[in-house]
Amino acid sequence: MRSLRRSRAAGLLAAVALSATACGGLGATASSSNAVAPVPELDASQHVDLTFESYNLATAGTWTTTVNDLLARFQRKHPNITVHGQPPQGGGSAATGTVSSVQSQLMVGKAPDVAQLTFGDLDYVVSKLKPKPLADLVGADAVQNALGGTHPIHERARNLASMDGKAYGLPYVFSTPVLFYNADLFRKAGLDPAKPPSTWAEVQQAAFAIKNATGSAGAYADCFTKTSGDWCLQSVIRSNGGAVLSADRKKLSFADGPAADALATMQQMVKSGATPDFTQAQAMEAMGRGQLGMLLESSALQGTLQQQSTGKWELRAAQEPSFGTRPAIPTNSGSGLFIFSEDKAKQRAAWELITFLTSDEAYTQISSKIGYLPLRTGLVDDPATLKPWADQHPMIKPNLAQLDRLEPWVSLPGDNYVQVRDLMLQAVENVVYRGADVRSTLTAAQVRGQELMAK
């Protein structure tokens, strides 16, 4: 079993470009009319206690420190609202345990008022956990205003927490796959660090050069194990013209031609020695020690890698590699903020909290301290917010440049979606790292997954 660290990548985000009525579509949130009376504003003397469940609070260090700082900032602005932050309850992994945590608390009537849930679980979250549609709480105009402002949330991110034309949450944090690389190892291998590889063929060539010249491992993509989750896998498959799910969300397609061909390329990289047979944890440790040339990872790891590399080796970043001349299609990791409270006062307080956590002030902290994308991208050009930091941290540029090509991390449908996803990821791991036959292994998993999806 490969070491689990999904909270970072989720915290840290698809297949075909979906319409506004599909899960995670890119269209505008439906209707600007206020059909539902909004929950009333809080009186200044009205005190409210909120519980905020965040998987970022399950990881000590930068994530927890930043989230706690944001909650403290919020409470200074809203002294009548006390927020109790908590990690997912009941053990298990951080990002992948959030749905089961909220569900178990819902069953006993103690659900968190606000929860951070990953986009890859969106279908199940909406159909089974039933967060409150935001327009039903505050009106559609207020939702649109929250997504807009001086620095609007990027159009490719606005509806990641929406389904069937309804916004069930606000997009909160995410990243795209970024190719981090060790510029010192590039120089030792005779490579120009100012010209990082832009295709997978070039990644393989550079990996061989680094391995032969320095003895260090060449390149690792944290996309093809059961523990890495499927957000980055979806990006690699989409970049080769494939998909994990059909456009009508009825048929699995990760074993079909372009998807299988992409995974055959990754298998060949492992067989050739360009990619080491590392666990997820081993890859991160090797990169931190300066003994891995390239690492395709969530940009949420940028802060950690910077801390590990400072004073020891030079860290740089590039866009996700492509398959030949076909542009790479990044998918997003990450999560949205959803409201579950039944109490009207808490619903209003929860709305105040999620709009603050997705504000200019919050993204200035989230991006500069963690490395997540500022979904309000205009902040990087604003001297009063992120511009000074962005000017000094050019590694944010590849992530921003990819945002215009973003396609959503697709959530698989049905009650058995976790089992279907695990089947797919286990088959992918067996193909890429264990050398299993590409077509038969993926096809067998797809057939079984389709059976589970039908149930």
Disulfide bonds with the S-S distance in Angstrom:
Cys223-Cys232 2.08
